[in-house]
């Protein structure tokens, strides 16, 4: 229970920092979108719905690469990164998946100058 409480406390602190920066409380999709843009490295005025989904996929792969689940395979001619899965993800229920992803997001932001 201690680890779960610590994760939640750290998550709230991250949400607070993001709220200060963007004047709006972000949800998980928004945070993944922001990480995806950061990893893609090209901020455009508009992204299509498909590009937004691709950015969230890039974020997820980048996050899980921190634990060796994915690695960057390369970048295509348009600058989009592509990843290769290195090992299977653990089987988890939905709350466990969310906490797993939150933990990786927190690790990501700990490594960034934020």
Secondary structure by P-SEA (a helix, b strand, c coil): caaaaaaaaaaaaaaaaaaaaccccccaaaaaaaaaaaaaccccccccaaaaaaaaaaaaaaaaccccccccccccccbbbbbbbccccccccaaaaaaaaaaaaaaaaaaccc
